[in-house]
Amino acid sequence: MSAHVIVLPGGGYEVHAAHEAEPIVDWLSGLGLEASVFRYPLNSRHPAPLAALQTEIRRLRDKGADTIGVVGFSAGGHLAGLAALAPDVDERTSVQFAVLGYAITSMETETYRPSQLILLGEDASPELRRSISLDALVTPSAPPFFLWHTAEDPYVPPEHTYRLAAALAADNVPHSVHVFPHGPHSLGLAHGAGEASTWTRFAASWIGEQTGTRTPHGACQCRAPRYGDDQDRPGRGERSNTAS
């Protein structure tokens, strides 16, 4: 069995934030995980970024990865969520778990309009905006999610994480939620950011559970879910809603 984690940096679909790219791969590598940065198309209309990411997932499948996770930040978190929640997804492009940091989850709010304009244009209909809002895409078969945010985020308010978490809870999708009281947007690994810096410790343990691998912060002996499994995922129906 082989697991691989795809890292998707933020940047409003306009740039790729460097501190949310290779430093995240280095952190994941330190946990014993195979990981790589995927620099998705910028300044492109939907579905171009998602289609490119799904092509990358298929490439990793062809190389032998049968457990694929995505770790995304801000706009990269939105793309990670789209890949994890894409309807009628081919098994070869399926995602087994997703970690979203201060992600844009809804295109129905008026917050962070630049990403909406890049992906959908100026005159996007309410139906189109809803079609790429993560909370509207959740189903009971969605993979597990780890979500973290800060309550002070001025660019992408924590409402985005709360909306997605509520949808996951409604469909009994396993998930863990951490909203830290202090910290700006775009923290990345959040070194020196006080309590928010603990997100990596929580995430390391959680990712270990999803991949069935031992990490410096804990161990899991369970088998990781593989794409194409027709049995329920481990822990289906259980969820962890932790506010930190």
C-alpha positions in Angstrom: 0.0 0.0 0.0 1.3 3.5 -0.9 0.0 6.9 0.4 0.7 10.3 -1.1 -0.3 13.8 0.0 -0.7 16.6 -2.5 -0.1 20.1 -1.1 -2.0 23.0 -2.6 -0.7 26.4 -1.6 -3.1 29.4 -1.3 -2.9 32.8 -3.1 -6.4 33.6 -4.1 -6.2 31.6 -7.4 -3.9 34.5 -8.5 -0.5 33.4 -7.1 1.0 30.4 -5.3 2.1 31.3 -1.7 5.6 30.0 -1.3 5.4 29.4 2.5 2.4 27.1 1.9 4.2 24.9 -0.6 7.6 23.2 0.0 7.7 24.0 3.8 4.5 21.9 4.1 6.0 19.1 2.1 9.0 19.2 4.4 6.7 18.9 7.4 4.8 16.0 5.9 8.1 14.3 4.9 9.1 14.6 8.5 6.0 12.6 9.4 7.2 9.8 7.1 4.8 10.6 4.3 5.3 11.0 0.6 4.2 14.4 -0.4 4.5 16.9 -3.3 3.4 20.4 -4.2 0.9 20.8 -7.1 0.9 24.2 -8.7 -2.5 24.3 -10.2 -3.4 26.8 -13.0 -3.8 30.4 -11.9 -6.1 33.1 -13.2 -8.2 30.4 -14.9 -11.9 29.8 -14.9 -13.4 26.8 -13.3 -13.1 23.9 -13.9 -9.5 24.3 -15.2 -7.8 24.1 -11.8 -9.9 21.1 -10.7 -9.3 19.3 -14.0 -5.5 19.8 -13.7 -5.6 18.5 -10.1 -7.5 15.4 -11.1 -5.0 14.8 -13.9 -2.3 14.9 -11.2 -4.2 12.5 -9.0 -4.5 10.0 -11.9 -0.8 10.3 -12.5 0.0 9.4 -8.9 -2.5 6.5 -9.1 -0.6 5.2 -12.1 2.6 5.4 -10.1 1.1 3.2 -7.4 -0.5 5.5 -4.9 -3.7 4.0 -3.6 -4.3 6.4 -0.7 -4.3 10.0 -1.7 -4.8 13.0 0.6 -4.9 16.7 -0.1 -3.6 19.5 2.1 -4.7 23.0 1.0 -4.6 26.5 2.3 -7.0 29.4 1.5 -7.8 29.1 -2.2 -5.8 25.9 -2.3 -8.0 24.7 0.4 -11.0 25.4 -1.8 -9.5 23.4 -4.6 -8.6 20.6 -2.3 -12.2 20.5 -1.1 -13.5 20.5 -4.7 -11.4 17.4 -5.5 -12.5 15.6 -2.3 -16.2 16.4 -2.9 -16.4 16.3 -6.7 -19.7 14.6 -7.7 -19.6 11.5 -9.9 -15.8 11.3 -9.5 -13.9 8.6 -11.3 -12.3 6.2 -8.8 -8.9 7.0 -10.1 -9.4 10.7 -9.1 -10.9 10.0 -5.7 -9.4 11.6 -2.6 -9.3 9.6 0.7 -8.8 12.5 3.1 -8.5 16.3 3.1 -6.8 18.9 5.3 -8.0 22.5 4.8 -6.4 25.5 6.4 -8.4 28.8 6.6 -10.0 27.7 3.3 -12.4 29.5 1.1 -15.3 27.1 1.2 -18.3 29.1 0.0 -18.7 31.1 -3.2 -22.1 32.3 -2.0 -20.8 34.8 0.5 -19.4 38.2 -0.4 -16.1 37.6 1.4 -13.0 37.2 -0.7 -14.6 38.2 -3.9 -11.3 38.2 -5.9 -11.3 34.4 -6.0 -14.9 34.3 -7.1 -14.2 36.7 -10.0 -11.2 34.7 -11.2 -13.0 31.4 -11.1 -16.5 32.4 -12.2 -16.4 35.9 -13.6 -18.3 39.0 -12.8 -21.8 37.9 -13.6 -21.9 34.4 -12.2 -25.4 33.1 -11.4 -26.4 32.1 -7.9 -26.6 28.5 -9.2 -23.0 28.6 -10.6 -21.7 30.0 -7.3 -23.4 27.3 -5.3 -22.1 24.6 -7.6 -18.5 25.2 -6.4 -19.4 25.9 -2.8 -18.0 23.1 -0.7 -20.9 22.9 1.8 -23.3 22.4 -1.1 -21.3 19.4 -2.4 -21.1 17.3 0.8 -22.7 13.9 0.7 -22.6 11.0 3.2 -19.9 9.4 1.0 -17.5 12.3 1.4 -14.0 11.5 2.8 -12.9 12.6 6.2 -11.9 16.2 6.7 -9.6 18.1 9.0 -10.4 21.8 9.2 -8.6 24.6 10.9 -9.0 28.4 11.0 -8.5 31.4 13.2 -11.3 33.5 14.6 -9.5 36.8 13.7 -8.9 36.0 10.0 -9.9 39.3 8.3 -9.7 37.9 4.7 -11.5 34.6 4.9 -13.7 34.7 8.0 -14.1 31.5 10.0 -17.7 31.4 8.7 -16.3 29.5 5.8 -15.0 26.7 8.0 -18.2 26.7 10.1 -20.4 26.3 7.0 -18.4 23.3 5.7 -18.3 21.7 9.2 -22.0 22.1 9.6 -22.6 20.3 6.3 -20.2 17.5 7.2 -21.9 17.1 10.5 -25.3 16.9 8.9 -24.2 14.0 6.7 -22.3 12.3 9.5 -19.0 12.6 7.6 -16.0 12.1 10.0 -14.3 15.4 10.6 -12.1 17.4 13.0 -12.5 21.2 13.4 -10.1 23.5 15.2 -10.8 27.3 15.4 -8.0 29.1 17.2 -8.8 32.5 18.9 -5.9 34.5 17.5 -3.9 34.8 14.3 -4.1 36.4 10.8 -4.8 34.9 7.5 -2.1 32.8 5.6 -0.3 31.4 8.6 1.0 28.3 6.9 2.8 26.1 9.5 2.1 29.0 11.9 5.5 28.8 13.7 5.6 31.3 16.5 1.8 32.1 16.1 0.9 31.0 19.6 -1.9 28.5 20.0 -2.5 28.3 16.3 0.9 26.7 15.9 -0.5 23.5 17.5 -2.6 22.8 14.4 0.3 20.7 13.0 0.4 18.5 16.1 -3.3 17.8 15.8 -3.1 17.3 12.1 -0.2 14.9 12.3 -2.1 12.6 14.6 -5.2 12.8 12.5 -3.3 12.1 9.2 -1.7 9.1 10.8 -5.2 7.7 11.5 -6.2 8.2 7.9 -3.1 6.7 6.4 -2.4 3.9 8.9 1.1 5.2 9.4 3.1 6.0 12.5 3.9 9.7 13.0 6.1 11.4 15.7 2.9 12.4 17.4 1.1 9.1 17.5 0.5 5.8 15.8 -2.4 4.1 14.1 -2.5 0.4 13.3 -5.7 0.6 11.2 -5.6 0.0 7.4 -5.9 3.2 5.4 -8.8 3.4 3.1 -8.0 2.7 -0.6 -9.7 4.1 -3.6 -12.3 1.7 -4.9 -13.1 0.3 -1.4 -16.8 -0.8 -1.3 -16.9 -1.1 2.4 -17.6 1.8 4.8 -14.6 3.9 5.7 -13.2 3.2 9.2 -15.0 5.4 11.6 -18.0 6.1 9.3 -20.7 7.7 11.4 -18.2 9.0 14.0 -16.9 12.5 14.1 -14.7 14.7 16.1 -15.8 18.3 16.4 -13.0 20.0 18.4 -12.8 23.7 18.8 -9.4 24.8 20.0 
